[in-house]
Amino acid sequence: MEVTNDNTILSNRTKHEQPRLTERSKWTLIRQKRNRLLAECDWTQVPDAPLDEKRREAWRRYRQALREIPQRFERADDVAWPEKP
């Protein structure tokens, strides 16, 4: 904690320290990331995508794992992101 010349108390937080996020805020960020990752691989599921059936299925499983994140994890801090195929 720092006290200025006019006795104003400044917080212990430094310039580089991020504010603490609520659980709800963390889930919002997780859903945003999940939605971005899903959008980035939408192309893998179109019929004319240049993928064989095995690779298309791997992408399908990855996308399903992304969609299930909110149901699979109780706490935002426990989220484990699936690996891209």
KEVO-887405 format. One line per 2 residues: number of its first residue (from 1); for each residue x, z, y of C-alpha. Coordinates in nm, 3 decimals. Each point is the difference from the previous one (the first is absolute). Layout:
# KEVO-887405
NUM) X Z Y | ...
***
This chain:
# KEVO-887405
1) 0.000 0.000 0.000 | 0.121 -0.080 0.349
3) -0.106 0.155 0.329 | 0.031 -0.209 0.317
5) 0.090 0.122 0.349 | -0.367 0.054 0.083
7) -0.044 0.206 -0.322 | -0.191 -0.275 -0.179
9) 0.047 0.035 -0.374 | 0.080 -0.320 -0.183
11) -0.066 -0.038 -0.370 | 0.266 0.013 -0.268
13) -0.063 -0.366 -0.077 | 0.280 -0.237 0.085
15) -0.041 -0.355 0.129 | 0.069 -0.135 -0.348
17) -0.240 0.225 -0.185 | -0.335 -0.149 -0.097
19) -0.318 0.197 0.061 | -0.160 0.141 -0.312
21) -0.276 -0.218 -0.139 | -0.323 0.136 -0.137
23) -0.096 -0.085 -0.357 | -0.270 -0.229 0.133
25) 0.250 -0.183 0.224 | 0.237 -0.043 -0.293
27) -0.277 -0.154 -0.209 | -0.085 -0.236 0.284
29) 0.362 -0.118 0.010 | 0.008 -0.033 -0.380
31) -0.315 -0.213 0.000 | 0.143 -0.219 0.276
33) 0.320 -0.056 -0.198 | -0.198 -0.064 -0.318
35) -0.220 -0.255 0.175 | 0.308 -0.175 0.143
37) 0.166 -0.014 -0.343 | -0.319 -0.140 -0.154
39) -0.027 -0.266 0.270 | 0.363 -0.100 -0.051
41) -0.067 -0.087 -0.364 | -0.350 -0.147 0.023
43) 0.155 -0.339 -0.071 | 0.092 0.110 -0.355
45) -0.363 0.003 -0.108 | -0.117 -0.342 0.116
47) -0.049 -0.253 -0.281 | 0.270 -0.239 0.122
49) 0.271 0.265 0.056 | 0.333 -0.114 -0.149
51) 0.005 0.280 -0.260 | -0.031 -0.003 -0.375
53) -0.266 0.220 -0.157 | 0.247 0.281 -0.080
55) 0.119 0.028 0.362 | -0.355 -0.031 0.137
57) -0.103 0.290 -0.227 | 0.296 0.211 0.121
59) -0.113 -0.056 0.360 | -0.359 0.082 -0.099
61) 0.114 0.336 -0.144 | 0.210 0.072 0.311
63) -0.298 -0.074 0.225 | -0.227 0.221 -0.210
65) 0.252 0.285 0.022 | 0.001 -0.037 0.379
67) -0.380 0.011 0.014 | -0.008 0.316 -0.214
69) 0.244 0.203 0.212 | -0.270 0.201 0.185
71) -0.163 0.095 -0.333 | 0.323 0.072 -0.190
73) 0.160 0.242 0.245 | -0.153 0.315 0.143
75) 0.262 0.053 0.270 | 0.142 -0.266 0.228
77) 0.351 0.139 -0.044 | -0.022 -0.065 -0.375
79) -0.069 -0.374 0.025 | 0.236 -0.211 -0.209
81) -0.007 -0.368 0.089 | -0.003 -0.250 -0.287
83) 0.287 -0.247 -0.020 | -0.061 -0.365 0.076
85) 0.033 -0.221 -0.306
***
